[in-house]
Amino acid sequence: MTEKELLYVQDALGHEQYFQTQCKEISGRLQDPELKSCIEQMSRKHTEIFNSFFGLL
C-alpha cells in the first residue's frame, strides 16, 4: 500500500469514528423509538465500515 493510500485509509477511519460517536450521542438524546432505532442502525453500519477499513491495515 502506498503512503497516499494509507493516508486515505487513516482519514476514512477517522471519519467513521466521528460518525459512530455522533450517532451514539444523538441516539442517546432521542425519545422517538423509531428514530432512535434508525440512528442506532446507522451507528452499527458505520462500525461495520470502520472494521472493513481497519481490516485493510
Rosetta constraint file for C-alpha pairs under 8 A:
AtomPair CA 1 CA 5 HARMONIC 6.12 0.50
AtomPair CA 1 CA 6 HARMONIC 6.46 0.50
AtomPair CA 2 CA 6 HARMONIC 6.22 0.50
AtomPair CA 3 CA 7 HARMONIC 6.18 0.50
AtomPair CA 4 CA 8 HARMONIC 6.30 0.50
AtomPair CA 5 CA 9 HARMONIC 6.31 0.50
AtomPair CA 6 CA 10 HARMONIC 6.16 0.50
AtomPair CA 7 CA 11 HARMONIC 6.08 0.50
AtomPair CA 8 CA 12 HARMONIC 6.13 0.50
AtomPair CA 9 CA 13 HARMONIC 6.12 0.50
AtomPair CA 9 CA 53 HARMONIC 6.42 0.50
AtomPair CA 9 CA 54 HARMONIC 7.88 0.50
AtomPair CA 9 CA 56 HARMONIC 7.98 0.50
AtomPair CA 10 CA 14 HARMONIC 6.31 0.50
AtomPair CA 11 CA 15 HARMONIC 6.34 0.50
AtomPair CA 12 CA 16 HARMONIC 6.19 0.50
AtomPair CA 12 CA 50 HARMONIC 7.87 0.50
AtomPair CA 12 CA 53 HARMONIC 7.41 0.50
AtomPair CA 13 CA 17 HARMONIC 6.17 0.50
AtomPair CA 13 CA 50 HARMONIC 5.75 0.50
AtomPair CA 13 CA 53 HARMONIC 6.57 0.50
AtomPair CA 13 CA 54 HARMONIC 7.10 0.50
AtomPair CA 14 CA 18 HARMONIC 6.20 0.50
AtomPair CA 15 CA 19 HARMONIC 6.22 0.50
AtomPair CA 16 CA 20 HARMONIC 6.14 0.50
AtomPair CA 16 CA 46 HARMONIC 5.76 0.50
AtomPair CA 16 CA 47 HARMONIC 7.24 0.50
AtomPair CA 16 CA 49 HARMONIC 7.12 0.50
AtomPair CA 16 CA 50 HARMONIC 5.64 0.50
AtomPair CA 17 CA 21 HARMONIC 6.20 0.50
AtomPair CA 17 CA 46 HARMONIC 7.72 0.50
AtomPair CA 17 CA 47 HARMONIC 7.77 0.50
AtomPair CA 17 CA 50 HARMONIC 7.11 0.50
AtomPair CA 18 CA 22 HARMONIC 6.18 0.50
AtomPair CA 19 CA 23 HARMONIC 6.05 0.50
AtomPair CA 19 CA 43 HARMONIC 7.22 0.50
AtomPair CA 19 CA 46 HARMONIC 6.73 0.50
AtomPair CA 20 CA 24 HARMONIC 6.19 0.50
AtomPair CA 20 CA 43 HARMONIC 5.05 0.50
AtomPair CA 20 CA 44 HARMONIC 7.75 0.50
AtomPair CA 20 CA 46 HARMONIC 5.92 0.50
AtomPair CA 20 CA 47 HARMONIC 6.62 0.50
AtomPair CA 21 CA 25 HARMONIC 6.12 0.50
AtomPair CA 22 CA 26 HARMONIC 6.05 0.50
AtomPair CA 23 CA 27 HARMONIC 5.96 0.50
AtomPair CA 23 CA 39 HARMONIC 5.89 0.50
AtomPair CA 23 CA 40 HARMONIC 6.71 0.50
AtomPair CA 23 CA 42 HARMONIC 7.01 0.50
AtomPair CA 23 CA 43 HARMONIC 5.41 0.50
AtomPair CA 24 CA 28 HARMONIC 6.22 0.50
AtomPair CA 24 CA 39 HARMONIC 7.74 0.50
AtomPair CA 24 CA 40 HARMONIC 6.89 0.50
AtomPair CA 24 CA 43 HARMONIC 6.63 0.50
AtomPair CA 25 CA 29 HARMONIC 6.85 0.50
AtomPair CA 26 CA 30 HARMONIC 6.50 0.50
AtomPair CA 26 CA 39 HARMONIC 7.62 0.50
AtomPair CA 27 CA 36 HARMONIC 5.15 0.50
AtomPair CA 27 CA 37 HARMONIC 7.86 0.50
AtomPair CA 27 CA 39 HARMONIC 5.92 0.50
AtomPair CA 27 CA 40 HARMONIC 6.40 0.50
AtomPair CA 28 CA 36 HARMONIC 7.90 0.50
AtomPair CA 30 CA 35 HARMONIC 7.35 0.50
AtomPair CA 30 CA 36 HARMONIC 5.77 0.50
AtomPair CA 31 CA 36 HARMONIC 7.06 0.50
AtomPair CA 32 CA 36 HARMONIC 5.98 0.50
AtomPair CA 33 CA 37 HARMONIC 6.01 0.50
AtomPair CA 34 CA 38 HARMONIC 6.32 0.50
AtomPair CA 35 CA 39 HARMONIC 6.32 0.50
AtomPair CA 36 CA 40 HARMONIC 6.15 0.50
AtomPair CA 37 CA 41 HARMONIC 6.13 0.50
AtomPair CA 38 CA 42 HARMONIC 6.34 0.50
AtomPair CA 39 CA 43 HARMONIC 6.25 0.50
AtomPair CA 40 CA 44 HARMONIC 6.33 0.50
AtomPair CA 41 CA 45 HARMONIC 6.26 0.50
AtomPair CA 42 CA 46 HARMONIC 6.26 0.50
AtomPair CA 43 CA 47 HARMONIC 6.26 0.50
AtomPair CA 44 CA 48 HARMONIC 6.32 0.50
AtomPair CA 45 CA 49 HARMONIC 6.28 0.50
AtomPair CA 46 CA 50 HARMONIC 6.02 0.50
AtomPair CA 47 CA 51 HARMONIC 6.17 0.50
AtomPair CA 48 CA 52 HARMONIC 6.22 0.50
AtomPair CA 49 CA 53 HARMONIC 6.30 0.50
AtomPair CA 50 CA 54 HARMONIC 6.02 0.50
AtomPair CA 51 CA 55 HARMONIC 5.99 0.50
AtomPair CA 52 CA 56 HARMONIC 6.84 0.50
AtomPair CA 53 CA 57 HARMONIC 7.36 0.50
